[in-house]
């Protein structure tokens, strides 16, 4: 697909729509919007646009569709799969000025927001009214709801409460043609035609640009308890995860951090309260929540008794909100910490939770075979393991033939265990050429047909999700 370069007359049009101060072509801005948190990649756009309403996005997309100028939507830039990187140039369309919480509907337990609202800001706003929006990515303090929609984000609470798709009721979307649609209805049940709402969730801005979002809320749980369990064997930590659920418990969070990741992040968080001993291989963070404190305490005691069958150290219980916050601070900053010390390549694998020990074992064997260091952490409760790779002298997997071979072996392992290549980070740019591992040619052709129907000129985030013809 041939795309047109952005010309001076195009910039004049954009300025007429959103004002000159929100049309950025200076080198500093292009560099900033050419990056996200994906490895160390840089793909500057030709121009950055910062609209503030649906009508402006309508005008921009209609014009770019006619002119064959690619448009890559961008949220906060916290993505890890390259979904917001404008690798084919064109327009980087930022939603950062579209940051209003439009309405909190307490009667129907719903909230309407714009895509530039920070996830934690939304959570705090509804919490003030006794309501709860559970999806909580590690970057919740900076990531946007629109980006969460694009990637179908999850987070620690997903094990009990589900991921973003489970809370999206309706979306206002601007199509490539500039037409505006609502994808569904603000109702809890809807079997009226094809589910365009769920099709948009996780589509990474390739089918349309979301401008308003209606989310389901639930009452905020009154209590939560948290404990940390050290394991002397990493695979046993994986085995314990499945055992907890088989015993009938459903934690509100169940996170795994292997000891190397914990040591690295502890240096970044000097007031860390987590005990680290030489014989520790991994920790499980286990949280339960609900409205009856006595029941929760009984659950924690029972889970602790269950784990005594494994080779564990002394269980640590967080006594108050400050200790709980300190534990979660460690977990939420681990990705940032390991990247800073060289673990720049991150994969977001997910397997059935009972297969976690086999995945952990396989990952370590691949590291030994191919000569790279690896640390594992993530949402063990739903089988979602984040794998961070440090390959000496190799900062990026994208475009590196040797690492691509390693990742293909990794994803074949994951697929063989009944899993898939992304649990919550999306496919984006860096994983698209591995899609053939988990999907047949028929599947991929159907996806291409969907893309063609929504975006016949291929201007919306082109070159993402779907593999190139040469991938094998």
TORVOBA-966363 format. One record per residue (C-alpha): residue number from 1; residue in three letters; chain; x, y, z. Coordinates in steps of 0.1 Angstrom, whole numbers. Each point is the difference from the previous one (the first is absolute). Layout:
<rs>
+-----+-----+---+-------+-------+-------+
:   k :   r : c :     u :     v :     w :
+-----+-----+---+-------+-------+-------+
: NUM : ALA : A :     X :     Y :     Z :
...
+-----+-----+---+-------+-------+-------+
</rs>
This chain:
<rs>
+-----+-----+---+-------+-------+-------+
:   k :   r : c :     u :     v :     w :
+-----+-----+---+-------+-------+-------+
:   1 : UNK : A :     0 :     0 :     0 :
:   2 : UNK : A :    15 :    34 :   -11 :
:   3 : UNK : A :    -6 :    28 :    25 :
:   4 : UNK : A :     3 :    37 :    -7 :
:   5 : UNK : A :    26 :    21 :    19 :
:   6 : UNK : A :   -15 :    28 :    21 :
:   7 : UNK : A :     4 :    33 :   -19 :
:   8 : UNK : A :    -3 :    36 :    10 :
:   9 : UNK : A :   -35 :     2 :   -13 :
:  10 : UNK : A :   -10 :   -30 :    22 :
:  11 : UNK : A :    15 :    18 :    31 :
:  12 : UNK : A :   -21 :    31 :   -10 :
:  13 : UNK : A :   -31 :   -21 :     0 :
:  14 : UNK : A :     8 :   -16 :    34 :
:  15 : UNK : A :     6 :    35 :    15 :
:  16 : UNK : A :   -33 :    12 :   -13 :
:  17 : UNK : A :   -17 :   -29 :    18 :
:  18 : UNK : A :    17 :     0 :    34 :
:  19 : UNK : A :    21 :    31 :     2 :
:  20 : UNK : A :    37 :     5 :    -8 :
:  21 : UNK : A :    12 :    -5 :    36 :
:  22 : UNK : A :   -13 :   -36 :    -1 :
:  23 : UNK : A :    17 :    -9 :   -33 :
:  24 : UNK : A :    36 :   -10 :     9 :
:  25 : UNK : A :    28 :    -4 :   -25 :
:  26 : UNK : A :    30 :     9 :    22 :
:  27 : UNK : A :    27 :   -26 :     3 :
:  28 : UNK : A :    -4 :    -4 :    38 :
:  29 : UNK : A :   -37 :    -8 :    -3 :
:  30 : UNK : A :     5 :   -24 :   -29 :
:  31 : UNK : A :    27 :   -19 :    20 :
:  32 : UNK : A :   -23 :    -1 :    31 :
:  33 : UNK : A :   -30 :   -14 :   -19 :
:  34 : UNK : A :    22 :   -24 :   -19 :
:  35 : UNK : A :     6 :   -20 :    31 :
:  36 : UNK : A :   -20 :   -20 :    26 :
:  37 : UNK : A :    11 :   -25 :    26 :
:  38 : UNK : A :     7 :   -27 :   -27 :
:  39 : UNK : A :    36 :   -10 :     2 :
:  40 : UNK : A :    22 :    29 :   -13 :
:  41 : UNK : A :   -18 :     6 :   -32 :
:  42 : UNK : A :    -4 :    34 :   -17 :
:  43 : UNK : A :   -23 :     8 :   -30 :
:  44 : UNK : A :    -7 :    37 :    -2 :
:  45 : UNK : A :   -32 :    11 :   -16 :
:  46 : UNK : A :    -1 :    29 :   -25 :
:  47 : UNK : A :   -24 :    20 :    21 :
:  48 : UNK : A :   -17 :    -3 :    34 :
:  49 : UNK : A :   -36 :    11 :     3 :
:  50 : UNK : A :   -18 :     6 :    33 :
:  51 : UNK : A :   -38 :     3 :    -6 :
:  52 : UNK : A :   -24 :     6 :    28 :
:  53 : UNK : A :   -33 :   -13 :   -13 :
:  54 : UNK : A :   -17 :   -25 :   -22 :
:  55 : UNK : A :    -7 :    25 :   -28 :
:  56 : UNK : A :    36 :     9 :    -4 :
:  57 : UNK : A :    10 :   -37 :    -3 :
:  58 : UNK : A :   -28 :    -4 :   -26 :
:  59 : UNK : A :    15 :    27 :   -21 :
:  60 : UNK : A :    35 :   -13 :     4 :
:  61 : UNK : A :    -8 :   -36 :    -9 :
:  62 : UNK : A :   -22 :    10 :   -30 :
:  63 : UNK : A :    28 :    21 :   -13 :
:  64 : UNK : A :    28 :   -25 :     6 :
:  65 : UNK : A :   -22 :   -28 :   -16 :
:  66 : UNK : A :    -4 :    21 :   -31 :
:  67 : UNK : A :    37 :     9 :    -1 :
:  68 : UNK : A :    13 :   -35 :     9 :
:  69 : UNK : A :    19 :    13 :    31 :
:  70 : UNK : A :     5 :   -26 :    27 :
:  71 : UNK : A :   -14 :     8 :    35 :
:  72 : UNK : A :    12 :   -17 :    32 :
:  73 : UNK : A :   -20 :     7 :    31 :
:  74 : UNK : A :    20 :     5 :    32 :
:  75 : UNK : A :    -9 :     0 :    36 :
:  76 : UNK : A :    25 :     5 :    28 :
:  77 : UNK : A :    28 :   -18 :   -17 :
:  78 : UNK : A :     2 :   -28 :    26 :
:  79 : UNK : A :    -5 :   -29 :   -25 :
:  80 : UNK : A :    24 :   -29 :    -2 :
:  81 : UNK : A :    -8 :   -15 :   -35 :
:  82 : UNK : A :     7 :    30 :   -22 :
:  83 : UNK : A :   -37 :     6 :    -7 :
:  84 : UNK : A :     3 :    38 :     2 :
:  85 : UNK : A :    32 :     3 :   -20 :
:  86 : UNK : A :    -5 :    17 :   -34 :
:  87 : UNK : A :    25 :   -22 :   -18 :
:  88 : UNK : A :   -13 :    10 :   -34 :
:  89 : UNK : A :     1 :    38 :     8 :
:  90 : UNK : A :   -31 :    21 :    -5 :
:  91 : UNK : A :   -21 :    13 :    29 :
:  92 : UNK : A :     4 :    -8 :    37 :
:  93 : UNK : A :   -35 :     9 :    13 :
:  94 : UNK : A :     2 :     5 :    38 :
:  95 : UNK : A :   -31 :    -2 :    21 :
:  96 : UNK : A :    16 :    17 :    31 :
:  97 : UNK : A :   -22 :    30 :    -2 :
:  98 : UNK : A :   -32 :   -21 :     0 :
:  99 : UNK : A :     2 :    -7 :    37 :
: 100 : UNK : A :   -35 :     7 :    14 :
: 101 : UNK : A :   -20 :   -23 :    22 :
: 102 : UNK : A :   -33 :     8 :   -16 :
: 103 : UNK : A :   -24 :   -16 :    24 :
: 104 : UNK : A :    -1 :   -23 :    30 :
: 105 : UNK : A :   -34 :   -17 :    -1 :
: 106 : UNK : A :    -5 :   -12 :    36 :
: 107 : UNK : A :   -35 :   -13 :    -7 :
: 108 : UNK : A :    11 :   -24 :   -27 :
: 109 : UNK : A :    36 :    -6 :    12 :
: 110 : UNK : A :    16 :    14 :   -32 :
: 111 : UNK : A :    25 :    27 :    -9 :
: 112 : UNK : A :     5 :    18 :   -33 :
: 113 : UNK : A :    36 :    12 :    -7 :
: 114 : UNK : A :    22 :    13 :   -28 :
: 115 : UNK : A :    30 :   -20 :   -11 :
: 116 : UNK : A :    26 :    23 :    16 :
: 117 : UNK : A :   -11 :    -6 :    36 :
: 118 : UNK : A :    28 :   -16 :    21 :
: 119 : UNK : A :   -12 :   -34 :    13 :
: 120 : UNK : A :     9 :     8 :    37 :
: 121 : UNK : A :   -18 :    34 :    -2 :
: 122 : UNK : A :   -31 :   -18 :   -12 :
: 123 : UNK : A :     3 :   -27 :    28 :
: 124 : UNK : A :     4 :    27 :    27 :
: 125 : UNK : A :   -29 :    20 :   -14 :
: 126 : UNK : A :   -25 :   -29 :     2 :
: 127 : UNK : A :    14 :   -12 :    33 :
: 128 : UNK : A :   -11 :    32 :    16 :
: 129 : UNK : A :   -35 :   -11 :    -8 :
: 130 : UNK : A :     5 :   -35 :    13 :
: 131 : UNK : A :     5 :   -15 :   -34 :
: 132 : UNK : A :    27 :   -21 :   -16 :
: 133 : UNK : A :    16 :    -3 :   -34 :
: 134 : UNK : A :    23 :   -30 :     5 :
: 135 : UNK : A :    24 :    -2 :   -30 :
: 136 : UNK : A :    33 :    13 :    13 :
: 137 : UNK : A :    30 :    -3 :   -22 :
: 138 : UNK : A :    34 :     6 :    17 :
: 139 : UNK : A :     1 :    34 :   -18 :
: 140 : UNK : A :   -34 :    10 :    12 :
: 141 : UNK : A :    15 :    32 :    15 :
: 142 : UNK : A :     9 :    13 :   -35 :
: 143 : UNK : A :   -18 :   -22 :   -27 :
: 144 : UNK : A :   -32 :    12 :   -17 :
: 145 : UNK : A :   -33 :   -18 :    -1 :
: 146 : UNK : A :     1 :     3 :   -38 :
: 147 : UNK : A :    32 :   -19 :    -1 :
: 148 : UNK : A :   -14 :   -26 :    24 :
: 149 : UNK : A :   -29 :    -5 :   -24 :
: 150 : UNK : A :    24 :    -3 :   -30 :
: 151 : UNK : A :    20 :   -27 :    17 :
: 152 : UNK : A :   -27 :   -17 :    21 :
: 153 : UNK : A :    21 :     6 :    31 :
: 154 : UNK : A :    -2 :   -21 :    31 :
: 155 : UNK : A :    21 :     3 :    31 :
: 156 : UNK : A :     1 :   -18 :    34 :
: 157 : UNK : A :   -37 :     2 :     7 :
: 158 : UNK : A :    -8 :   -18 :   -33 :
: 159 : UNK : A :     2 :   -34 :    17 :
: 160 : UNK : A :   -32 :     7 :    19 :
: 161 : UNK : A :   -17 :    29 :   -18 :
: 162 : UNK : A :    10 :    -4 :   -37 :
: 163 : UNK : A :    17 :    23 :   -25 :
: 164 : UNK : A :   -11 :    32 :   -17 :
: 165 : UNK : A :   -23 :   -18 :   -25 :
: 166 : UNK : A :   -21 :   -12 :    29 :
: 167 : UNK : A :    -9 :    36 :     9 :
: 168 : UNK : A :    -5 :    17 :   -34 :
: 169 : UNK : A :   -37 :     5 :    -8 :
: 170 : UNK : A :     1 :    24 :   -29 :
: 171 : UNK : A :    25 :    20 :   -20 :
: 172 : UNK : A :    -2 :    31 :   -22 :
: 173 : UNK : A :    24 :    -6 :   -29 :
: 174 : UNK : A :    11 :    21 :   -29 :
: 175 : UNK : A :     6 :   -22 :   -31 :
: 176 : UNK : A :    27 :     6 :   -26 :
: 177 : UNK : A :   -26 :    17 :   -22 :
: 178 : UNK : A :    -8 :    25 :    27 :
: 179 : UNK : A :   -33 :   -15 :     8 :
: 180 : UNK : A :   -10 :    -3 :    37 :
: 181 : UNK : A :   -17 :   -30 :    15 :
: 182 : UNK : A :   -10 :   -13 :    34 :
: 183 : UNK : A :     9 :   -37 :     1 :
: 184 : UNK : A :   -27 :   -13 :    23 :
: 185 : UNK : A :   -23 :    12 :    28 :
: 186 : UNK : A :     4 :    10 :    37 :
: 187 : UNK : A :   -15 :   -33 :    12 :
: 188 : UNK : A :    14 :   -30 :    18 :
: 189 : UNK : A :   -14 :   -25 :   -25 :
: 190 : UNK : A :     0 :     4 :   -37 :
: 191 : UNK : A :    -5 :   -27 :   -27 :
: 192 : UNK : A :   -10 :    24 :   -27 :
: 193 : UNK : A :    21 :    -8 :   -31 :
: 194 : UNK : A :    38 :    -3 :    -2 :
: 195 : UNK : A :    18 :    12 :    31 :
: 196 : UNK : A :    19 :    30 :   -14 :
: 197 : UNK : A :     9 :    12 :    35 :
: 198 : UNK : A :    21 :   -31 :     8 :
: 199 : UNK : A :    15 :     1 :   -35 :
: 200 : UNK : A :    13 :    35 :     7 :
: 201 : UNK : A :    15 :   -10 :    34 :
: 202 : UNK : A :    35 :   -12 :    -6 :
: 203 : UNK : A :     1 :    11 :   -37 :
: 204 : UNK : A :    29 :    24 :     8 :
: 205 : UNK : A :   -14 :    30 :   -20 :
: 206 : UNK : A :     0 :   -20 :   -33 :
: 207 : UNK : A :   -38 :     1 :    -5 :
: 208 : UNK : A :   -10 :    34 :    13 :
: 209 : UNK : A :     8 :    26 :    26 :
: 210 : UNK : A :   -19 :    -1 :    33 :
: 211 : UNK : A :   -12 :    34 :    12 :
: 212 : UNK : A :   -25 :    -9 :    28 :
: 213 : UNK : A :    -2 :   -31 :    22 :
: 214 : UNK : A :   -28 :   -13 :    22 :
: 215 : UNK : A :    12 :   -23 :    28 :
: 216 : UNK : A :   -17 :   -23 :    24 :
: 217 : UNK : A :     7 :     6 :    37 :
: 218 : UNK : A :    -5 :   -22 :    31 :
: 219 : UNK : A :    -2 :     8 :    37 :
: 220 : UNK : A :    34 :     5 :    16 :
: 221 : UNK : A :    10 :   -29 :    24 :
: 222 : UNK : A :     3 :    11 :    36 :
: 223 : UNK : A :    30 :   -21 :    10 :
: 224 : UNK : A :    31 :   -16 :   -14 :
: 225 : UNK : A :    28 :   -21 :    15 :
: 226 : UNK : A :    35 :    -6 :   -15 :
: 227 : UNK : A :    27 :   -24 :     7 :
: 228 : UNK : A :    34 :    -9 :   -15 :
: 229 : UNK : A :    12 :   -36 :    -3 :
: 230 : UNK : A :    37 :    -8 :    -7 :
: 231 : UNK : A :     7 :   -32 :   -19 :
: 232 : UNK : A :    33 :   -17 :    -2 :
: 233 : UNK : A :    -8 :   -15 :   -34 :
: 234 : UNK : A :   -13 :    20 :   -29 :
: 235 : UNK : A :   -20 :   -28 :   -16 :
: 236 : UNK : A :   -17 :    -8 :    33 :
: 237 : UNK : A :   -12 :    36 :     1 :
: 238 : UNK : A :   -16 :    -6 :   -34 :
: 239 : UNK : A :   -15 :   -32 :    13 :
: 240 : UNK : A :   -15 :    16 :    30 :
: 241 : UNK : A :   -19 :    25 :   -21 :
: 242 : UNK : A :   -22 :   -27 :   -15 :
: 243 : UNK : A :    -4 :   -18 :    33 :
: 244 : UNK : A :   -15 :    31 :    16 :
: 245 : UNK : A :   -28 :     2 :   -26 :
: 246 : UNK : A :    -6 :   -38 :     1 :
: 247 : UNK : A :    -6 :     3 :    37 :
: 248 : UNK : A :   -28 :    25 :    -7 :
: 249 : UNK : A :    16 :    33 :     7 :
: 250 : UNK : A :    -2 :    30 :   -24 :
: 251 : UNK : A :    25 :    27 :    11 :
: 252 : UNK : A :    -5 :    35 :   -12 :
: 253 : UNK : A :    37 :     0 :   -10 :
: 254 : UNK : A :    26 :   -27 :    -3 :
: 255 : UNK : A :    34 :    12 :   -12 :
: 256 : UNK : A :    33 :   -17 :    -5 :
: 257 : UNK : A :    35 :    16 :     2 :
: 258 : UNK : A :    31 :   -21 :    -3 :
: 259 : UNK : A :    28 :    10 :    22 :
: 260 : UNK : A :    23 :    17 :   -26 :
: 261 : UNK : A :   -28 :    24 :    -9 :
: 262 : UNK : A :    -7 :     7 :    36 :
: 263 : UNK : A :    37 :     7 :     8 :
: 264 : UNK : A :     1 :    25 :   -29 :
: 265 : UNK : A :   -31 :    19 :     9 :
: 266 : UNK : A :     9 :     1 :    37 :
: 267 : UNK : A :    30 :    21 :    -9 :
: 268 : UNK : A :   -23 :    25 :   -17 :
: 269 : UNK : A :   -24 :     0 :    30 :
: 270 : UNK : A :    24 :     5 :    29 :
: 271 : UNK : A :   -27 :    -3 :    27 :
: 272 : UNK : A :   -10 :   -34 :   -12 :
: 273 : UNK : A :   -14 :   -22 :    27 :
: 274 : UNK : A :     2 :   -33 :   -18 :
: 275 : UNK : A :    24 :   -25 :    17 :
: 276 : UNK : A :    25 :   -14 :   -25 :
: 277 : UNK : A :    21 :   -31 :    10 :
: 278 : UNK : A :    26 :   -19 :   -19 :
: 279 : UNK : A :   -22 :   -31 :    -2 :
: 280 : UNK : A :   -31 :    18 :   -14 :
: 281 : UNK : A :    -8 :    -7 :   -37 :
: 282 : UNK : A :   -33 :    19 :    -3 :
: 283 : UNK : A :   -28 :    18 :    18 :
: 284 : UNK : A :   -37 :    -2 :    -4 :
: 285 : UNK : A :   -21 :    30 :     9 :
: 286 : UNK : A :   -35 :   -11 :     9 :
: 287 : UNK : A :   -29 :    23 :     7 :
: 288 : UNK : A :   -36 :    -6 :     9 :
: 289 : UNK : A :   -28 :    25 :     2 :
: 290 : UNK : A :   -37 :     3 :     9 :
: 291 : UNK : A :   -24 :    14 :    25 :
: 292 : UNK : A :     3 :   -25 :    29 :
: 293 : UNK : A :    34 :     3 :    17 :
: 294 : UNK : A :    -4 :   -32 :    21 :
: 295 : UNK : A :    -6 :   -20 :   -32 :
: 296 : UNK : A :    31 :    16 :   -16 :
: 297 : UNK : A :    21 :    -9 :    30 :
: 298 : UNK : A :   -11 :   -36 :    -1 :
: 299 : UNK : A :     8 :    -1 :   -37 :
: 300 : UNK : A :    35 :    13 :     5 :
: 301 : UNK : A :     6 :   -25 :    28 :
: 302 : UNK : A :   -12 :   -28 :   -21 :
: 303 : UNK : A :    21 :    10 :   -30 :
: 304 : UNK : A :    30 :     3 :    23 :
: 305 : UNK : A :    -6 :   -36 :    13 :
: 306 : UNK : A :    -4 :   -13 :   -35 :
: 307 : UNK : A :    34 :    14 :   -10 :
: 308 : UNK : A :    18 :   -17 :    29 :
: 309 : UNK : A :     2 :   -31 :   -23 :
: 310 : UNK : A :    26 :    19 :   -20 :
: 311 : UNK : A :    36 :    10 :     8 :
: 312 : UNK : A :    -8 :    35 :    12 :
: 313 : UNK : A :    15 :    25 :    25 :
: 314 : UNK : A :   -18 :    20 :    26 :
: 315 : UNK : A :   -32 :    16 :   -13 :
: 316 : UNK : A :    -1 :    38 :     3 :
: 317 : UNK : A :   -34 :    16 :     7 :
: 318 : UNK : A :    -5 :    37 :    -8 :
: 319 : UNK : A :   -14 :    15 :    31 :
: 320 : UNK : A :   -13 :    34 :   -12 :
: 321 : UNK : A :    -6 :    21 :   -31 :
: 322 : UNK : A :    36 :    13 :     1 :
: 323 : UNK : A :    15 :   -34 :    -2 :
: 324 : UNK : A :   -24 :   -11 :   -27 :
: 325 : UNK : A :     9 :    31 :   -20 :
: 326 : UNK : A :    37 :    -8 :     4 :
: 327 : UNK : A :    -5 :   -35 :   -14 :
: 328 : UNK : A :   -20 :    12 :   -29 :
: 329 : UNK : A :    26 :    27 :    -7 :
: 330 : UNK : A :    26 :   -27 :    -5 :
: 331 : UNK : A :   -22 :   -20 :   -23 :
: 332 : UNK : A :   -11 :    30 :   -21 :
: 333 : UNK : A :    36 :    13 :    -5 :
: 334 : UNK : A :    16 :   -33 :    -9 :
: 335 : UNK : A :    -3 :     5 :   -38 :
: 336 : UNK : A :    16 :    34 :     2 :
: 337 : UNK : A :    28 :   -12 :    22 :
: 338 : UNK : A :    10 :   -30 :   -21 :
: 339 : UNK : A :    -1 :    20 :   -32 :
: 340 : UNK : A :    24 :    26 :    15 :
: 341 : UNK : A :    26 :   -27 :     7 :
: 342 : UNK : A :    -1 :   -15 :   -35 :
: 343 : UNK : A :   -31 :   -23 :    -2 :
: 344 : UNK : A :   -14 :    20 :   -29 :
: 345 : UNK : A :   -18 :   -28 :   -18 :
: 346 : UNK : A :   -33 :    -9 :    15 :
: 347 : UNK : A :   -25 :   -27 :   -10 :
: 348 : UNK : A :   -35 :    -3 :    13 :
: 349 : UNK : A :    -8 :   -37 :    -1 :
: 350 : UNK : A :   -30 :   -17 :    14 :
: 351 : UNK : A :    -8 :   -37 :     6 :
: 352 : UNK : A :   -26 :   -20 :    19 :
: 353 : UNK : A :    11 :     6 :    36 :
: 354 : UNK : A :     7 :   -37 :     6 :
: 355 : UNK : A :    27 :     2 :   -27 :
: 356 : UNK : A :    19 :    28 :    17 :
: 357 : UNK : A :    27 :   -23 :    14 :
: 358 : UNK : A :     7 :   -14 :   -35 :
: 359 : UNK : A :     2 :    35 :   -14 :
: 360 : UNK : A :    24 :    12 :    26 :
: 361 : UNK : A :    22 :   -31 :    -5 :
: 362 : UNK : A :    -1 :     4 :   -38 :
: 363 : UNK : A :     9 :    37 :     2 :
: 364 : UNK : A :    30 :    -7 :    22 :
: 365 : UNK : A :    12 :   -28 :   -23 :
: 366 : UNK : A :    -3 :    23 :   -30 :
: 367 : UNK : A :    21 :    26 :    18 :
: 368 : UNK : A :    27 :   -25 :     7 :
: 369 : UNK : A :    -1 :   -13 :   -36 :
: 370 : UNK : A :     2 :    34 :   -17 :
: 371 : UNK : A :    22 :    18 :    25 :
: 372 : UNK : A :   -24 :    27 :    14 :
: 373 : UNK : A :   -10 :    10 :    35 :
: 374 : UNK : A :   -37 :    -1 :     8 :
: 375 : UNK : A :   -22 :    10 :    29 :
: 376 : UNK : A :   -36 :    -9 :     4 :
: 377 : UNK : A :   -29 :    18 :    18 :
: 378 : UNK : A :   -36 :     7 :    -5 :
: 379 : UNK : A :   -36 :   -10 :     5 :
: 380 : UNK : A :     5 :   -36 :    10 :
: 381 : UNK : A :   -37 :    -3 :    10 :
: 382 : UNK : A :   -11 :     1 :   -36 :
: 383 : UNK : A :    30 :   -16 :   -15 :
: 384 : UNK : A :    14 :    33 :   -14 :
: 385 : UNK : A :    38 :    -1 :     3 :
: 386 : UNK : A :    21 :    30 :   -10 :
: 387 : UNK : A :    34 :   -11 :   -12 :
: 388 : UNK : A :    28 :    25 :     0 :
: 389 : UNK : A :    31 :    -8 :   -21 :
: 390 : UNK : A :    35 :    15 :     3 :
: 391 : UNK : A :    20 :   -10 :   -30 :
: 392 : UNK : A :    35 :    16 :     2 :
: 393 : UNK : A :     4 :    27 :   -27 :
: 394 : UNK : A :   -36 :    -5 :   -13 :
: 395 : UNK : A :   -24 :    28 :    12 :
: 396 : UNK : A :   -28 :    -9 :   -23 :
: 397 : UNK : A :   -17 :   -31 :   -13 :
: 398 : UNK : A :   -16 :    18 :   -30 :
: 399 : UNK : A :    22 :    -3 :   -30 :
: 400 : UNK : A :    25 :   -23 :    16 :
: 401 : UNK : A :     1 :   -34 :   -18 :
: 402 : UNK : A :    16 :   -19 :    28 :
: 403 : UNK : A :   -25 :    11 :    27 :
: 404 : UNK : A :   -29 :    -6 :   -24 :
: 405 : UNK : A :    11 :   -36 :    -2 :
: 406 : UNK : A :     1 :    -2 :    38 :
: 407 : UNK : A :   -34 :    15 :     3 :
: 408 : UNK : A :   -15 :   -23 :   -26 :
: 409 : UNK : A :    12 :   -29 :    21 :
: 410 : UNK : A :   -15 :    16 :    31 :
: 411 : UNK : A :   -34 :     6 :   -16 :
: 412 : UNK : A :     0 :   -36 :   -13 :
: 413 : UNK : A :     5 :   -12 :    35 :
: 414 : UNK : A :   -28 :    23 :    13 :
: 415 : UNK : A :   -24 :   -12 :   -28 :
: 416 : UNK : A :     9 :   -36 :     7 :
: 417 : UNK : A :   -11 :     5 :    36 :
: 418 : UNK : A :   -34 :    12 :   -12 :
: 419 : UNK : A :     9 :    37 :     4 :
: 420 : UNK : A :     4 :    30 :   -23 :
: 421 : UNK : A :    25 :    27 :    -6 :
: 422 : UNK : A :   -16 :    30 :    18 :
: 423 : UNK : A :   -22 :     2 :    30 :
: 424 : UNK : A :    -4 :    37 :     5 :
: 425 : UNK : A :    27 :    20 :   -19 :
: 426 : UNK : A :   -13 :    -5 :   -35 :
: 427 : UNK : A :    17 :   -11 :   -32 :
: 428 : UNK : A :     9 :    34 :   -15 :
: 429 : UNK : A :    32 :     1 :   -20 :
: 430 : UNK : A :    24 :   -23 :    18 :
: 431 : UNK : A :   -21 :   -32 :     1 :
: 432 : UNK : A :   -20 :     2 :   -32 :
: 433 : UNK : A :    23 :   -23 :   -19 :
: 434 : UNK : A :    -6 :   -28 :    26 :
: 435 : UNK : A :   -38 :     0 :    -5 :
: 436 : UNK : A :     3 :   -30 :   -24 :
: 437 : UNK : A :    11 :   -21 :    30 :
: 438 : UNK : A :   -34 :     3 :    17 :
: 439 : UNK : A :   -23 :     7 :   -30 :
: 440 : UNK : A :    -6 :   -19 :   -32 :
: 441 : UNK : A :     0 :    17 :   -34 :
: 442 : UNK : A :   -38 :    -1 :     0 :
: 443 : UNK : A :     0 :    19 :    34 :
: 444 : UNK : A :    24 :    26 :   -13 :
: 445 : UNK : A :   -19 :     5 :   -33 :
: 446 : UNK : A :   -32 :     6 :    20 :
: 447 : UNK : A :    18 :    27 :    21 :
: 448 : UNK : A :    13 :    16 :   -32 :
: 449 : UNK : A :   -35 :     1 :   -13 :
: 450 : UNK : A :   -12 :    17 :    31 :
: 451 : UNK : A :    27 :    26 :    -3 :
: 452 : UNK : A :    -8 :     6 :   -37 :
: 453 : UNK : A :   -37 :     5 :     9 :
: 454 : UNK : A :     7 :    27 :    26 :
: 455 : UNK : A :    30 :    16 :   -16 :
: 456 : UNK : A :     2 :    -7 :   -38 :
: 457 : UNK : A :    28 :    26 :    -6 :
: 458 : UNK : A :    20 :   -15 :    29 :
: 459 : UNK : A :     7 :    33 :    17 :
: 460 : UNK : A :    -7 :   -10 :    36 :
: 461 : UNK : A :    31 :   -12 :    19 :
: 462 : UNK : A :    12 :   -18 :   -31 :
: 463 : UNK : A :    25 :   -29 :     2 :
: 464 : UNK : A :   -12 :   -12 :    35 :
: 465 : UNK : A :   -15 :   -32 :    13 :
: 466 : UNK : A :    -1 :   -19 :   -33 :
: 467 : UNK : A :    32 :   -17 :   -12 :
: 468 : UNK : A :    18 :    10 :   -31 :
: 469 : UNK : A :    -2 :   -23 :   -30 :
: 470 : UNK : A :    36 :   -11 :     5 :
: 471 : UNK : A :    -4 :   -13 :    36 :
: 472 : UNK : A :     2 :   -37 :     5 :
+-----+-----+---+-------+-------+-------+
</rs>
